[in-house]
Amino acid sequence: MIPDFYGSWRHKRDQELILAEQRALRKQKREMIDDIICYVGIPLLIAAVLAAPTVCQALFH
């Protein structure tokens, strides 16, 4: 009885640890993507908005 209880408890605990590790990895990836968007995407968007009038003028003049 005790070994069976311990085995099922251990299996459940291992699954919980694996799921927690997967959640932590997903969170880390999400934070990395957020950082990339913040530090690369936003300045790139600002540069595109600032350059748009010049590009449009050059193309349609």
HTML snippet that shows the backbone in 3Dmol.js (N, CA, C, O; Angstrom):
<script src="https://3Dmol.org/build/3Dmol-min.js"></script>
<div id="view" style="width:600px;height:400px;position:relative"></div>
<script>
const pdb = `
ATOM      1  N   MET A   1       0.827  -1.199   0.000  1.00  0.00           N
ATOM      2  CA  MET A   1       0.000   0.000   0.000  1.00  0.00           C
ATOM      3  C   MET A   1       0.867   1.257   0.000  1.00  0.00           C
ATOM      4  O   MET A   1       0.650   2.165  -0.802  1.00  0.00           O
ATOM      5  N   ILE A   2       1.828   1.306   0.880  1.00  0.00           N
ATOM      6  CA  ILE A   2       2.679   2.495   0.957  1.00  0.00           C
ATOM      7  C   ILE A   2       3.497   2.676  -0.324  1.00  0.00           C
ATOM      8  O   ILE A   2       3.540   3.791  -0.844  1.00  0.00           O
ATOM      9  N   PRO A   3       4.146   1.638  -0.859  1.00  0.00           N
ATOM     10  CA  PRO A   3       4.908   1.858  -2.098  1.00  0.00           C
ATOM     11  C   PRO A   3       4.026   2.320  -3.262  1.00  0.00           C
ATOM     12  O   PRO A   3       4.443   3.152  -4.067  1.00  0.00           O
ATOM     13  N   ASP A   4       2.806   1.778  -3.348  1.00  0.00           N
ATOM     14  CA  ASP A   4       1.903   2.193  -4.413  1.00  0.00           C
ATOM     15  C   ASP A   4       1.522   3.663  -4.233  1.00  0.00           C
ATOM     16  O   ASP A   4       1.507   4.428  -5.197  1.00  0.00           O
ATOM     17  N   PHE A   5       1.219   4.045  -3.016  1.00  0.00           N
ATOM     18  CA  PHE A   5       0.891   5.438  -2.730  1.00  0.00           C
ATOM     19  C   PHE A   5       2.072   6.343  -3.064  1.00  0.00           C
ATOM     20  O   PHE A   5       1.905   7.391  -3.687  1.00  0.00           O
ATOM     21  N   TYR A   6       3.255   5.933  -2.648  1.00  0.00           N
ATOM     22  CA  TYR A   6       4.445   6.740  -2.919  1.00  0.00           C
ATOM     23  C   TYR A   6       4.709   6.853  -4.411  1.00  0.00           C
ATOM     24  O   TYR A   6       5.062   7.924  -4.904  1.00  0.00           O
ATOM     25  N   GLY A   7       4.540   5.751  -5.129  1.00  0.00           N
ATOM     26  CA  GLY A   7       4.776   5.760  -6.579  1.00  0.00           C
ATOM     27  C   GLY A   7       3.829   6.707  -7.294  1.00  0.00           C
ATOM     28  O   GLY A   7       4.252   7.473  -8.159  1.00  0.00           O
ATOM     29  N   SER A   8       2.550   6.662  -6.941  1.00  0.00           N
ATOM     30  CA  SER A   8       1.593   7.543  -7.607  1.00  0.00           C
ATOM     31  C   SER A   8       1.836   9.006  -7.209  1.00  0.00           C
ATOM     32  O   SER A   8       1.703   9.911  -8.033  1.00  0.00           O
ATOM     33  N   TRP A   9       2.191   9.221  -5.946  1.00  0.00           N
ATOM     34  CA  TRP A   9       2.494  10.578  -5.492  1.00  0.00           C
ATOM     35  C   TRP A   9       3.730  11.114  -6.210  1.00  0.00           C
ATOM     36  O   TRP A   9       3.769  12.268  -6.636  1.00  0.00           O
ATOM     37  N   ARG A  10       4.737  10.251  -6.332  1.00  0.00           N
ATOM     38  CA  ARG A  10       5.986  10.657  -6.983  1.00  0.00           C
ATOM     39  C   ARG A  10       5.733  10.983  -8.465  1.00  0.00           C
ATOM     40  O   ARG A  10       6.263  11.959  -8.997  1.00  0.00           O
ATOM     41  N   HIS A  11       4.927  10.158  -9.107  1.00  0.00           N
ATOM     42  CA  HIS A  11       4.608  10.396 -10.519  1.00  0.00           C
ATOM     43  C   HIS A  11       3.868  11.731 -10.680  1.00  0.00           C
ATOM     44  O   HIS A  11       4.182  12.514 -11.576  1.00  0.00           O
ATOM     45  N   LYS A  12       2.894  11.982  -9.814  1.00  0.00           N
ATOM     46  CA  LYS A  12       2.146  13.240  -9.871  1.00  0.00           C
ATOM     47  C   LYS A  12       3.069  14.426  -9.613  1.00  0.00           C
ATOM     48  O   LYS A  12       2.969  15.453 -10.285  1.00  0.00           O
ATOM     49  N   ARG A  13       3.958  14.286  -8.650  1.00  0.00           N
ATOM     50  CA  ARG A  13       4.903  15.361  -8.318  1.00  0.00           C
ATOM     51  C   ARG A  13       5.848  15.632  -9.491  1.00  0.00           C
ATOM     52  O   ARG A  13       6.131  16.789  -9.803  1.00  0.00           O
ATOM     53  N   ASP A  14       6.335  14.576 -10.137  1.00  0.00           N
ATOM     54  CA  ASP A  14       7.209  14.742 -11.301  1.00  0.00           C
ATOM     55  C   ASP A  14       6.490  15.483 -12.424  1.00  0.00           C
ATOM     56  O   ASP A  14       7.071  16.354 -13.071  1.00  0.00           O
ATOM     57  N   GLN A  15       5.212  15.133 -12.654  1.00  0.00           N
ATOM     58  CA  GLN A  15       4.439  15.816 -13.693  1.00  0.00           C
ATOM     59  C   GLN A  15       4.275  17.296 -13.358  1.00  0.00           C
ATOM     60  O   GLN A  15       4.378  18.148 -14.240  1.00  0.00           O
ATOM     61  N   GLU A  16       4.021  17.601 -12.092  1.00  0.00           N
ATOM     62  CA  GLU A  16       3.873  18.994 -11.678  1.00  0.00           C
ATOM     63  C   GLU A  16       5.169  19.768 -11.903  1.00  0.00           C
ATOM     64  O   GLU A  16       5.144  20.913 -12.353  1.00  0.00           O
ATOM     65  N   LEU A  17       6.297  19.142 -11.589  1.00  0.00           N
ATOM     66  CA  LEU A  17       7.581  19.804 -11.788  1.00  0.00           C
ATOM     67  C   LEU A  17       7.868  20.038 -13.269  1.00  0.00           C
ATOM     68  O   LEU A  17       8.390  21.089 -13.642  1.00  0.00           O
ATOM     69  N   ILE A  18       7.532  19.077 -14.103  1.00  0.00           N
ATOM     70  CA  ILE A  18       7.735  19.222 -15.550  1.00  0.00           C
ATOM     71  C   ILE A  18       6.857  20.347 -16.092  1.00  0.00           C
ATOM     72  O   ILE A  18       7.312  21.168 -16.888  1.00  0.00           O
ATOM     73  N   LEU A  19       5.595  20.380 -15.657  1.00  0.00           N
ATOM     74  CA  LEU A  19       4.699  21.447 -16.111  1.00  0.00           C
ATOM     75  C   LEU A  19       5.175  22.815 -15.644  1.00  0.00           C
ATOM     76  O   LEU A  19       5.095  23.789 -16.393  1.00  0.00           O
ATOM     77  N   ALA A  20       5.664  22.897 -14.421  1.00  0.00           N
ATOM     78  CA  ALA A  20       6.180  24.170 -13.914  1.00  0.00           C
ATOM     79  C   ALA A  20       7.398  24.618 -14.719  1.00  0.00           C
ATOM     80  O   ALA A  20       7.556  25.804 -15.010  1.00  0.00           O
ATOM     81  N   GLU A  21       8.245  23.675 -15.071  1.00  0.00           N
ATOM     82  CA  GLU A  21       9.424  24.010 -15.873  1.00  0.00           C
ATOM     83  C   GLU A  21       9.014  24.482 -17.268  1.00  0.00           C
ATOM     84  O   GLU A  21       9.593  25.430 -17.799  1.00  0.00           O
ATOM     85  N   GLN A  22       8.020  23.825 -17.858  1.00  0.00           N
ATOM     86  CA  GLN A  22       7.537  24.241 -19.175  1.00  0.00           C
ATOM     87  C   GLN A  22       6.923  25.633 -19.114  1.00  0.00           C
ATOM     88  O   GLN A  22       7.129  26.449 -20.013  1.00  0.00           O
ATOM     89  N   ARG A  23       6.162  25.904 -18.040  1.00  0.00           N
ATOM     90  CA  ARG A  23       5.585  27.240 -17.884  1.00  0.00           C
ATOM     91  C   ARG A  23       6.675  28.294 -17.769  1.00  0.00           C
ATOM     92  O   ARG A  23       6.572  29.369 -18.360  1.00  0.00           O
ATOM     93  N   ALA A  24       7.719  27.985 -17.008  1.00  0.00           N
ATOM     94  CA  ALA A  24       8.818  28.937 -16.839  1.00  0.00           C
ATOM     95  C   ALA A  24       9.516  29.197 -18.173  1.00  0.00           C
ATOM     96  O   ALA A  24       9.872  30.338 -18.467  1.00  0.00           O
ATOM     97  N   LEU A  25       9.714  28.165 -18.977  1.00  0.00           N
ATOM     98  CA  LEU A  25      10.346  28.351 -20.286  1.00  0.00           C
ATOM     99  C   LEU A  25       9.471  29.192 -21.213  1.00  0.00           C
ATOM    100  O   LEU A  25       9.975  30.056 -21.930  1.00  0.00           O
ATOM    101  N   ARG A  26       8.152  28.939 -21.198  1.00  0.00           N
ATOM    102  CA  ARG A  26       7.246  29.744 -22.026  1.00  0.00           C
ATOM    103  C   ARG A  26       7.261  31.199 -21.587  1.00  0.00           C
ATOM    104  O   ARG A  26       7.260  32.108 -22.417  1.00  0.00           O
ATOM    105  N   LYS A  27       7.273  31.413 -20.282  1.00  0.00           N
ATOM    106  CA  LYS A  27       7.311  32.784 -19.762  1.00  0.00           C
ATOM    107  C   LYS A  27       8.605  33.474 -20.178  1.00  0.00           C
ATOM    108  O   LYS A  27       8.590  34.645 -20.558  1.00  0.00           O
ATOM    109  N   GLN A  28       9.723  32.756 -20.108  1.00  0.00           N
ATOM    110  CA  GLN A  28      11.015  33.329 -20.494  1.00  0.00           C
ATOM    111  C   GLN A  28      11.015  33.688 -21.983  1.00  0.00           C
ATOM    112  O   GLN A  28      11.500  34.755 -22.361  1.00  0.00           O
ATOM    113  N   LYS A  29      10.478  32.812 -22.824  1.00  0.00           N
ATOM    114  CA  LYS A  29      10.409  33.092 -24.260  1.00  0.00           C
ATOM    115  C   LYS A  29       9.515  34.294 -24.534  1.00  0.00           C
ATOM    116  O   LYS A  29       9.848  35.147 -25.356  1.00  0.00           O
ATOM    117  N   ARG A  30       8.372  34.362 -23.840  1.00  0.00           N
ATOM    118  CA  ARG A  30       7.450  35.481 -24.026  1.00  0.00           C
ATOM    119  C   ARG A  30       8.114  36.794 -23.622  1.00  0.00           C
ATOM    120  O   ARG A  30       7.960  37.805 -24.308  1.00  0.00           O
ATOM    121  N   GLU A  31       8.852  36.782 -22.513  1.00  0.00           N
ATOM    122  CA  GLU A  31       9.544  37.993 -22.078  1.00  0.00           C
ATOM    123  C   GLU A  31      10.631  38.394 -23.072  1.00  0.00           C
ATOM    124  O   GLU A  31      10.847  39.582 -23.312  1.00  0.00           O
ATOM    125  N   MET A  32      11.317  37.404 -23.649  1.00  0.00           N
ATOM    126  CA  MET A  32      12.349  37.699 -24.634  1.00  0.00           C
ATOM    127  C   MET A  32      11.731  38.337 -25.884  1.00  0.00           C
ATOM    128  O   MET A  32      12.283  39.292 -26.431  1.00  0.00           O
ATOM    129  N   ILE A  33      10.589  37.812 -26.334  1.00  0.00           N
ATOM    130  CA  ILE A  33       9.909  38.383 -27.493  1.00  0.00           C
ATOM    131  C   ILE A  33       9.437  39.799 -27.184  1.00  0.00           C
ATOM    132  O   ILE A  33       9.542  40.689 -28.028  1.00  0.00           O
ATOM    133  N   ASP A  34       8.919  40.008 -25.980  1.00  0.00           N
ATOM    134  CA  ASP A  34       8.503  41.359 -25.587  1.00  0.00           C
ATOM    135  C   ASP A  34       9.679  42.328 -25.604  1.00  0.00           C
ATOM    136  O   ASP A  34       9.545  43.467 -26.050  1.00  0.00           O
ATOM    137  N   ASP A  35      10.840  41.871 -25.115  1.00  0.00           N
ATOM    138  CA  ASP A  35      12.032  42.723 -25.131  1.00  0.00           C
ATOM    139  C   ASP A  35      12.454  43.060 -26.553  1.00  0.00           C
ATOM    140  O   ASP A  35      12.806  44.202 -26.848  1.00  0.00           O
ATOM    141  N   ILE A  36      12.416  42.064 -27.436  1.00  0.00           N
ATOM    142  CA  ILE A  36      12.792  42.299 -28.839  1.00  0.00           C
ATOM    143  C   ILE A  36      11.841  43.320 -29.463  1.00  0.00           C
ATOM    144  O   ILE A  36      12.282  44.236 -30.157  1.00  0.00           O
ATOM    145  N   ILE A  37      10.550  43.166 -29.219  1.00  0.00           N
ATOM    146  CA  ILE A  37       9.576  44.112 -29.781  1.00  0.00           C
ATOM    147  C   ILE A  37       9.819  45.510 -29.235  1.00  0.00           C
ATOM    148  O   ILE A  37       9.765  46.497 -29.969  1.00  0.00           O
ATOM    149  N   CYS A  38      10.089  45.580 -27.934  1.00  0.00           N
ATOM    150  CA  CYS A  38      10.293  46.892 -27.309  1.00  0.00           C
ATOM    151  C   CYS A  38      11.539  47.590 -27.842  1.00  0.00           C
ATOM    152  O   CYS A  38      11.491  48.772 -28.181  1.00  0.00           O
ATOM    153  N   TYR A  39      12.639  46.876 -27.918  1.00  0.00           N
ATOM    154  CA  TYR A  39      13.916  47.510 -28.231  1.00  0.00           C
ATOM    155  C   TYR A  39      14.225  47.556 -29.721  1.00  0.00           C
ATOM    156  O   TYR A  39      15.109  48.305 -30.135  1.00  0.00           O
ATOM    157  N   VAL A  40      13.521  46.776 -30.537  1.00  0.00           N
ATOM    158  CA  VAL A  40      13.770  46.774 -31.974  1.00  0.00           C
ATOM    159  C   VAL A  40      12.539  47.235 -32.745  1.00  0.00           C
ATOM    160  O   VAL A  40      12.636  48.090 -33.625  1.00  0.00           O
ATOM    161  N   GLY A  41      11.404  46.678 -32.420  1.00  0.00           N
ATOM    162  CA  GLY A  41      10.191  46.951 -33.182  1.00  0.00           C
ATOM    163  C   GLY A  41       9.708  48.375 -33.081  1.00  0.00           C
ATOM    164  O   GLY A  41       9.357  48.983 -34.092  1.00  0.00           O
ATOM    165  N   ILE A  42       9.682  48.920 -31.884  1.00  0.00           N
ATOM    166  CA  ILE A  42       9.168  50.282 -31.695  1.00  0.00           C
ATOM    167  C   ILE A  42      10.069  51.316 -32.366  1.00  0.00           C
ATOM    168  O   ILE A  42       9.553  52.173 -33.084  1.00  0.00           O
ATOM    169  N   PRO A  43      11.388  51.281 -32.170  1.00  0.00           N
ATOM    170  CA  PRO A  43      12.227  52.241 -32.903  1.00  0.00           C
ATOM    171  C   PRO A  43      12.122  52.080 -34.422  1.00  0.00           C
ATOM    172  O   PRO A  43      12.175  53.066 -35.158  1.00  0.00           O
ATOM    173  N   LEU A  44      11.975  50.850 -34.882  1.00  0.00           N
ATOM    174  CA  LEU A  44      11.813  50.613 -36.317  1.00  0.00           C
ATOM    175  C   LEU A  44      10.507  51.209 -36.820  1.00  0.00           C
ATOM    176  O   LEU A  44      10.465  51.789 -37.905  1.00  0.00           O
ATOM    177  N   LEU A  45       9.456  51.072 -36.048  1.00  0.00           N
ATOM    178  CA  LEU A  45       8.172  51.664 -36.414  1.00  0.00           C
ATOM    179  C   LEU A  45       8.260  53.187 -36.436  1.00  0.00           C
ATOM    180  O   LEU A  45       7.732  53.821 -37.350  1.00  0.00           O
ATOM    181  N   ILE A  46       8.904  53.768 -35.466  1.00  0.00           N
ATOM    182  CA  ILE A  46       9.072  55.224 -35.427  1.00  0.00           C
ATOM    183  C   ILE A  46       9.878  55.705 -36.634  1.00  0.00           C
ATOM    184  O   ILE A  46       9.535  56.712 -37.252  1.00  0.00           O
ATOM    185  N   ALA A  47      10.946  54.984 -36.965  1.00  0.00           N
ATOM    186  CA  ALA A  47      11.755  55.355 -38.129  1.00  0.00           C
ATOM    187  C   ALA A  47      10.929  55.268 -39.409  1.00  0.00           C
ATOM    188  O   ALA A  47      11.057  56.119 -40.289  1.00  0.00           O
ATOM    189  N   ALA A  48      10.087  54.248 -39.517  1.00  0.00           N
ATOM    190  CA  ALA A  48       9.255  54.108 -40.717  1.00  0.00           C
ATOM    191  C   ALA A  48       8.248  55.238 -40.813  1.00  0.00           C
ATOM    192  O   ALA A  48       8.013  55.765 -41.901  1.00  0.00           O
ATOM    193  N   VAL A  49       7.649  55.620 -39.694  1.00  0.00           N
ATOM    194  CA  VAL A  49       6.678  56.718 -39.701  1.00  0.00           C
ATOM    195  C   VAL A  49       7.367  58.025 -40.064  1.00  0.00           C
ATOM    196  O   VAL A  49       6.817  58.823 -40.823  1.00  0.00           O
ATOM    197  N   LEU A  50       8.557  58.251 -39.534  1.00  0.00           N
ATOM    198  CA  LEU A  50       9.265  59.490 -39.841  1.00  0.00           C
ATOM    199  C   LEU A  50       9.759  59.523 -41.282  1.00  0.00           C
ATOM    200  O   LEU A  50       9.841  60.592 -41.887  1.00  0.00           O
ATOM    201  N   ALA A  51      10.085  58.363 -41.830  1.00  0.00           N
ATOM    202  CA  ALA A  51      10.606  58.307 -43.194  1.00  0.00           C
ATOM    203  C   ALA A  51       9.488  58.271 -44.243  1.00  0.00           C
ATOM    204  O   ALA A  51       9.751  58.528 -45.418  1.00  0.00           O
ATOM    205  N   ALA A  52       8.274  57.964 -43.857  1.00  0.00           N
ATOM    206  CA  ALA A  52       7.174  57.795 -44.811  1.00  0.00           C
ATOM    207  C   ALA A  52       6.931  59.031 -45.674  1.00  0.00           C
ATOM    208  O   ALA A  52       6.786  58.880 -46.887  1.00  0.00           O
ATOM    209  N   PRO A  53       6.879  60.233 -45.128  1.00  0.00           N
ATOM    210  CA  PRO A  53       6.633  61.403 -46.005  1.00  0.00           C
ATOM    211  C   PRO A  53       7.720  61.584 -47.065  1.00  0.00           C
ATOM    212  O   PRO A  53       7.427  61.926 -48.211  1.00  0.00           O
ATOM    213  N   THR A  54       8.954  61.359 -46.682  1.00  0.00           N
ATOM    214  CA  THR A  54      10.068  61.508 -47.641  1.00  0.00           C
ATOM    215  C   THR A  54       9.977  60.440 -48.731  1.00  0.00           C
ATOM    216  O   THR A  54      10.175  60.736 -49.909  1.00  0.00           O
ATOM    217  N   VAL A  55       9.686  59.232 -48.348  1.00  0.00           N
ATOM    218  CA  VAL A  55       9.571  58.148 -49.316  1.00  0.00           C
ATOM    219  C   VAL A  55       8.400  58.392 -50.255  1.00  0.00           C
ATOM    220  O   VAL A  55       8.530  58.215 -51.466  1.00  0.00           O
ATOM    221  N   CYS A  56       7.267  58.791 -49.715  1.00  0.00           N
ATOM    222  CA  CYS A  56       6.082  59.075 -50.556  1.00  0.00           C
ATOM    223  C   CYS A  56       6.370  60.233 -51.515  1.00  0.00           C
ATOM    224  O   CYS A  56       5.981  60.185 -52.682  1.00  0.00           O
ATOM    225  N   GLN A  57       7.035  61.249 -51.034  1.00  0.00           N
ATOM    226  CA  GLN A  57       7.370  62.404 -51.881  1.00  0.00           C
ATOM    227  C   GLN A  57       8.299  61.987 -53.000  1.00  0.00           C
ATOM    228  O   GLN A  57       8.139  62.429 -54.138  1.00  0.00           O
ATOM    229  N   ALA A  58       9.266  61.143 -52.692  1.00  0.00           N
ATOM    230  CA  ALA A  58      10.213  60.681 -53.703  1.00  0.00           C
ATOM    231  C   ALA A  58       9.525  59.786 -54.730  1.00  0.00           C
ATOM    232  O   ALA A  58       9.854  59.843 -55.915  1.00  0.00           O
ATOM    233  N   LEU A  59       8.597  58.980 -54.301  1.00  0.00           N
ATOM    234  CA  LEU A  59       7.935  58.061 -55.226  1.00  0.00           C
ATOM    235  C   LEU A  59       6.900  58.749 -56.106  1.00  0.00           C
ATOM    236  O   LEU A  59       6.776  58.422 -57.286  1.00  0.00           O
ATOM    237  N   PHE A  60       6.163  59.689 -55.549  1.00  0.00           N
ATOM    238  CA  PHE A  60       5.036  60.269 -56.295  1.00  0.00           C
ATOM    239  C   PHE A  60       5.300  61.673 -56.817  1.00  0.00           C
ATOM    240  O   PHE A  60       4.375  62.342 -57.279  1.00  0.00           O
ATOM    241  N   HIS A  61       6.531  62.126 -56.753  1.00  0.00           N
ATOM    242  CA  HIS A  61       6.844  63.465 -57.242  1.00  0.00           C
ATOM    243  C   HIS A  61       7.027  63.470 -58.732  1.00  0.00           C
ATOM    244  O   HIS A  61       7.296  64.519 -59.318  1.00  0.00           O
TER     245      HIS A  61
END
`;
const viewer = $3Dmol.createViewer("view");
viewer.addModel(pdb, "pdb");
viewer.setStyle({}, {cartoon: {color: "spectrum"}});
viewer.zoomTo();
viewer.render();
</script>
